[in-house]
Amino acid sequence: MKIDQVNIEIFLPEETEKPLPLVILNDDMNQGKETYDLCKQMNTKPFVMVYLSRFDWNSDLSPWPCDPIFRKGEPFAGKADEYLELITEKILPAIQDELNQKGIIISYNAIAGYSLAGLFALYAATKTDLFHRIVSASGSLWYPDFEKYFMENGISPDIDRIYLSLGDLESRTKNPIMSTVQDKTERICQYLSDKIKAVFELNEGNHFKDASLRTAKGIRYILED
């Protein structure tokens, strides 16, 4: 399925008789099946995963415009609001229609992402009431002004569980912006944990290690009761 050039894949558990959580996973690394299979191997509770790809990573996932953070990097266009509207107004209703035809009932919606998609997942928590649980795995919470924005705007009151993670080498970089990522992530987690169930997990390795596994661990956590 495609909607406005976004590629959509749906992963279903074997058991679909009971109401199931729906997790939207944004990704550009073609790791949907790997992540879903890892969730099953980790005995994650049954859920429906909607895997979105082929969107514009730097544009659609960034909350506001930002200059490149590397000399030869691309700028961030800041079109997250438009992409989130596409998800909530077109993609989710289309998915719901398809699941209704299969007789599958959704108990609640969650959103997950890795890297900049992890930032987008947290941003979505401040903009809509459609998501009840959030995964920001190795989230790009270094993004300029995001911590301030997040603290000032808060999250939807419907959200009750959030998972944050990083690799223990991610902040060890000469880039002055990205080096702030662990401090900012820990402060955001502390802010959240005063209000809801929120956890921060530190994994071994840099930003590019075990992306699917880190995402799957987050999904398993948010699906717990």
Secondary structure, DSSP 8 states (H G I E B T S, - for coil): -EETTEEEEEE--S--SS-EEEEEEE-SSS-HHHHHHHHHHTT----EEEEEESS-HHHHT-SS-B--SSTT---B---HHHHHHHIIIIIHHHHHHHHHHTT--EEEEEEEEETHHHHHHHHHHTT-SS-SEEEEET--TTSTTHHHHHHHH---TT--EEEEEEETTTT-SS-TTGGGHHHHHHHHHHHHHTTSEEEEEEESS-TTSSHHHHHHHHHHHHT--
